[in-house]
Amino acid sequence: MSSKLVIYIILNKLNGVLHLLLQLIMEMKITKQGLQNYFFISLGSFILALGVVGFLAPNKIASSGTAGLAIIFITFSIYPLVY
């Protein structure tokens, strides 16, 4: 099988998936409560990111979850990573 044919098949399948996702998004109803939920989730994520970058990571305090794992990885990494 040639590489052009493989690329064509992959792009064709991807186009179908993207079309289906677009249809699902267009059928969704956006409510005031839904927008409010998205706003507060985004605000909370932003505050958490500020806390991790501004306080936890510079002081090498590992919290729980993926942020803590990232801090541990940066602390013990052999590659010089900069915040």
RASULWO-V421538 format. One record per residue. OMEGA is omega in whole degrees, 0 to 359 (999 if undefined). NEAR is the number of other ideal C-beta (glycine too) atoms within 10 Angstrom. D_FIRST is the distance of its C-alpha to the first C-alpha in Angstrom with 2 decimals. Layout:
{{OMEGA;NEAR;D_FIRST} {OMEGA;NEAR;D_FIRST}}
//
This chain:
{{183;6;0.00} {182;7;3.79} {178;7;6.63} {179;8;8.51} {179;9;6.79} {179;10;7.14} {179;10;10.54} {181;11;11.46} {180;11;11.09} {180;10;13.08} {179;10;15.61} {178;9;16.09} {179;10;16.94} {178;10;19.10} {179;10;20.88} {180;10;21.79} {179;9;23.16} {178;10;25.13} {179;10;26.55} {178;10;27.73} {178;10;29.33} {177;10;31.05} {181;9;32.49} {180;9;33.81} {181;8;35.41} {180;7;37.07} {181;7;38.57} {177;8;40.15} {180;5;43.84} {181;8;45.12} {178;9;48.60} {179;7;51.24} {178;8;51.00} {177;11;47.23} {178;10;47.67} {177;10;50.49} {179;11;48.38} {181;11;45.60} {184;10;48.29} {175;10;49.96} {178;10;46.76} {179;10;45.77} {179;10;49.31} {178;10;49.36} {179;10;46.06} {179;10;47.45} {177;10;50.69} {180;14;48.88} {177;11;46.78} {179;10;50.02} {180;13;51.63} {184;18;48.85} {185;12;48.50} {185;11;52.23} {188;11;53.79} {184;17;51.69} {180;18;49.22} {180;11;51.85} {179;8;54.17} {175;10;51.41} {182;11;52.23} {174;16;49.34} {179;16;49.31} {176;7;47.36} {184;10;43.79} {177;8;40.98} {177;17;43.48} {177;14;45.38} {178;12;42.33} {179;16;41.43} {178;20;45.02} {179;12;44.98} {180;12;41.72} {182;16;43.16} {185;11;46.44} {181;7;45.06} {178;9;42.13} {178;5;42.23} {180;6;40.70} {178;6;43.24} {182;10;42.32} {178;4;44.59} {999;8;45.57}}
//
